[in-house]
Amino acid sequence: MSACIVGWAHTPFGKMDAESVESLIVRVATEALDHAGITAGDVDEIVLGHFNAGFSAQDFTASLVLQADPALRFKPATRVENACATGSAAVHQSLKSIAARSARVVLVVGVEQMTTTPGPEIGKNLLKASYLPEDGATPGGFAGVFGKIAAGYFQRHGDQSDALARIAAKNHRNGVANPYAQMRKDLGFAFCRQESDKNPFVAGPLKRTDCSLVSDGAAALVLADAETAVGMRRAVAFRAAQHVQDFLPMSKRDILKFEGCAEAWRRALMQAGVTLDHLSFVETHDCFTIAELIEYEAMGLVPEGRGAVAIAEGWTEKDGRLPVNPSGGLKAKGHPIGATGVSMHALTAMQLCGDAGDMQIPAATLGGIFNMGGAAVANYVSILERVK
């Protein structure tokens, strides 16, 4: 155990016209320090996760965290980016600073403001997380990229429309209990399964209910080394933290296997000295429902091509064998790119500390996190355990 989460903060996700990237950063940084019971002067380093890619005119944002408190002035602050896994990249970078003993306490912030950008530009910005020589002209933007993945999966393993609708319905049902979620509405299986004016096809076999939401929001964590954490109010330790980067072009890999995800999970479970069966729940990257389906296979819950079994048998429901996305996932919670990975870690820490409210998984002891950038290109797995 080299580092622990000792405090966190989380804004609601959604359309936040009255906020800015700066105000969101200041809000969660201030609240996370207060939650940890420390002052800004106790912080040794700051890491900001902010994807941007055109969403914000202000593209040099690391020092905006200093706006939260004058005592943060002159602290080292760095912005990191790794597509939709930007938030986890910030978390894992902080772990490295603590492991290297260059910092005892690190303030991690993840942020994105997307909804103020016109629709066509949103699609263009998100496509920057793909390999432009191959995918830059994909109709439907990033949804089109995953639409191609879904179509390929259907061709290889059969029509999965029922499975995708069950995943969407599960996550929207879970999202009702999440006070931070952008969409707190139980849409039901029938609505998610049927094409309609309110649920049209977006790309390939993916309907609107198969796609995560365009969101604004922020989340923050305070991380401390183990020696410091034991004297604080709470401590959620990293049993494992693994990052696996794969080729960017989908043409260089079998995109239906998410091999980088599988390798990250294999390494993390080995590092933690546990199996998947030891986990109380998982927060996984359901940017599209087909992603969650393939991730069931990549994490080792089911064999290749059998992802539908996990959702059909109820294994991934909140009361199932391995609850997946008890928060509602990106599908219901929303997906402000830079904030997503930080949010996943904050929500997992809440579960392990018994602070998840109506989202709570009873007697949760170990939580798994998978955050993905691009189409299974940047793959981050964390396994967390409460120690105090």
Buried (B, 14 or more C-beta within 10 A) or exposed (E): EBBBBBBBBBBBBBBBEEBBBBBBBBBBBBBBBEBBEBEBEBBBBBBBBBBBBBBBEEEEBBBBBBBBBEBBEEBBBEBBBBBBBBBBBBBBBBBBBBBEEEBBBBBBBBBBBBBBBEEEEBBBBBBBBBBEEBBEEBEBBBBBBBBBBBBBBBEEBEEBBBBBBBBBBBBBBBBBBBEBBBBBEEBEBEBBBEEEEEBEEBBBBBBBBBBBBBBBBBBBBBBBBBEBBBEBEBBBBBBBBBBBBBEBBBEEBEBBBBBBBBBBBBBBBEBBEBEBEBBBBBBBBBBBBBBBBBBBBBBBBBEBBEBBBBBEEEBBBBEBBBBBBBBBBBBBBBBBBBBBBBBBBBBBBBBBBEEBEEBBBEEBBBBBBBBBBBBBBBBBBBBBBBBB
